[in-house]
Amino acid sequence: MAQLLFNRFPNVGEQPVFWGNDRAEPANAYKIIRHEEAICKVEKILNDHPEFAAYDTDTALYNEGGRLRKTYRFNNIKVEIQRGDWISAEFHLYNSYDLTWPFVLLLGAYNESAAHVSYRIS
């Protein structure tokens, strides 16, 4: 399954991407992180902690694979915020090859009760 998903990612080189001028400052360098590398690192960390090892995922690619959004939902980690209103922990991974999104990890919550609403905590 993971290999099938990885085959959908664009082929990207290792070199940093520079913008501005030819003598870009280090602060202007954008090192591309491959989607599959980002996913493997995040999932290794999650799988190294048994309390986070069980999760469902939702993966979306945009801009012909240039942008990735992957959500990890931990249905075994729930909190009742009010009687009958439960939320599950979520973890959101964003990455891009096209310089629109930096590599970002966000913690969030999924409301299982009313209209299936997701909340992001930044």
C-alpha positions as CSV (number, residue, x, y, z in Angstrom):
1,M,0.0,0.0,0.0
2,A,2.7,2.5,1.0
3,Q,4.7,1.7,-2.2
4,L,1.6,2.3,-4.4
5,L,1.2,5.8,-2.7
6,F,4.9,6.6,-3.1
7,N,4.7,5.9,-6.9
8,R,2.3,8.8,-7.2
9,F,4.9,11.4,-5.9
10,P,6.9,13.4,-8.4
11,N,10.6,12.6,-8.8
12,V,12.4,15.3,-6.9
13,G,16.2,16.0,-6.6
14,E,18.2,16.4,-3.4
15,Q,19.6,19.9,-4.1
16,P,18.2,22.9,-2.3
17,V,16.0,25.3,-4.3
18,F,17.0,28.9,-4.3
19,W,15.0,32.0,-5.2
20,G,15.8,35.7,-5.3
21,N,19.2,35.8,-6.9
22,D,22.1,33.4,-7.8
23,R,23.9,34.1,-4.5
24,A,21.1,33.4,-2.2
25,E,21.6,33.6,1.5
26,P,21.2,30.4,3.5
27,A,17.9,31.8,4.8
28,N,16.6,31.8,1.2
29,A,17.4,28.1,0.7
30,Y,14.5,25.8,0.7
31,K,15.6,22.1,1.1
32,I,13.0,19.9,-0.4
33,I,11.8,17.0,1.8
34,R,10.4,14.2,-0.3
35,H,6.8,13.3,0.6
36,E,7.8,9.6,1.2
37,E,10.6,10.7,3.5
38,A,8.4,12.9,5.6
39,I,5.8,10.2,5.9
40,C,8.3,7.5,6.8
41,K,9.9,9.7,9.5
42,V,6.5,10.7,11.0
43,E,5.3,7.1,11.0
44,K,8.5,5.8,12.5
45,I,8.1,8.2,15.4
46,L,4.4,7.2,15.8
47,N,5.1,3.5,15.7
48,D,8.0,3.8,18.2
49,H,5.3,4.9,20.8
50,P,2.7,2.1,21.3
51,E,0.1,4.6,22.5
52,F,0.2,6.2,19.0
53,A,0.8,3.1,16.9
54,A,-2.9,2.6,16.0
55,Y,-4.2,5.2,13.6
56,D,-6.3,5.7,10.5
57,T,-5.0,7.9,7.7
58,D,-6.4,10.2,5.0
59,T,-3.9,11.3,2.3
60,A,-4.5,13.9,-0.4
61,L,-2.1,15.1,-3.1
62,Y,-2.7,18.5,-4.8
63,N,-1.0,20.3,-7.7
64,E,0.0,17.1,-9.6
65,G,1.6,15.7,-6.4
66,G,3.4,19.0,-5.6
67,R,1.6,19.3,-2.3
68,L,0.7,16.6,0.3
69,R,-1.7,16.6,3.2
70,K,-1.9,13.5,5.4
71,T,-4.1,13.2,8.4
72,Y,-3.5,10.6,11.1
73,R,-6.6,10.0,13.3
74,F,-6.1,8.2,16.7
75,N,-9.5,6.7,17.3
76,N,-8.2,5.0,20.5
77,I,-7.4,8.4,22.0
78,K,-10.7,10.1,22.9
79,V,-11.9,12.8,25.2
80,E,-15.5,13.5,26.1
81,I,-15.7,17.3,26.0
82,Q,-19.3,17.3,27.1
83,R,-21.8,14.6,27.7
84,G,-22.0,12.5,24.5
85,D,-19.7,14.8,22.6
86,W,-16.4,13.0,21.9
87,I,-13.3,14.1,20.1
88,S,-10.4,12.0,18.8
89,A,-6.8,13.2,18.5
90,E,-5.5,14.0,15.0
91,F,-2.1,14.8,13.6
92,H,-1.8,16.7,10.3
93,L,1.3,16.5,8.1
94,Y,1.7,19.1,5.3
95,N,4.6,19.1,2.8
96,S,5.2,20.6,-0.7
97,Y,7.7,20.5,-3.6
98,D,6.3,23.7,-5.1
99,L,7.3,26.1,-2.3
100,T,3.7,26.8,-1.3
101,W,3.7,24.9,2.0
102,P,6.6,24.4,4.3
103,F,6.9,21.0,6.1
104,V,4.3,21.4,8.9
105,L,3.0,19.1,11.6
106,L,-0.2,20.2,13.5
107,L,-2.0,18.7,16.4
108,G,-5.8,18.6,16.0
109,A,-9.0,16.9,17.1
110,Y,-11.9,15.3,15.3
111,N,-15.4,15.7,16.7
112,E,-17.1,12.3,16.3
113,S,-20.5,13.6,17.4
114,A,-21.9,16.6,15.5
115,A,-21.4,16.8,11.8
116,H,-17.8,15.3,11.9
117,V,-16.0,18.6,12.4
118,S,-12.1,18.7,12.5
119,Y,-10.3,21.2,14.7
120,R,-6.7,22.2,14.2
121,I,-4.5,23.5,17.0
122,S,-1.5,25.5,15.8
